[in-house]
Amino acid sequence: MQYAVHNGTYVLKLRGDVRVPVCTSLETFVEERLLCDNNLRAVLIDLTETEAIDSTALGLLARIAVVLQDRGLGRPIILCINPDIERILVSMGFDKVFRILQTTAALRDRLDELPADHLSEDEVTQAVIDAHRTLMSLNENNQQSFSSLVDALESEQRHRH
């Protein structure tokens, strides 16, 4: 995952197979950098080199859209050229909270790598729960699809403590 920031506009580029293990870095970046930035104006998410993306990553992206909406900043933009990923985005209701553009427009600026995070099992579990709760808030279909997963993870988390 790579990023760039210019005048309050964040660009996130997710490449390859984007799943839970790499989502911890994305979550830290979103929570500690992007969402804390008082100069935040817009977000562009480049999925043109994304091969696969799981629901945890989608939940983190949905969180960005929710925060931008809450701040009155409009919808973030997703660049996507993979029809399978676009189908997933639309099925999750992303077309209602993001502007999804089918383009291969390359970003010219150099992007920096997101720093790697090393979280405990509990922290990863909580990140997965939070991401899925955000997805569940987007629409009724997501609520039905992910409620049993969230319930199971929360139950497992309670039993570990």
Buried (B, 14 or more C-beta within 10 A) or exposed (E): BBBBBEEEBBBBBBBEEBEBEBBBBBBBBBBEBBBEEEEBBBBBBBBBEBEEBBBBBBBBBBBBBBBBEEEEBEBBBBBBBBEEBBEBBEEBBBBEBBBBEEEEEEBEEEBEEBEEBEBEEEBBBBBBBBBBBBBBBBBEEBBEBBEEBBEEBBEEBEEEE
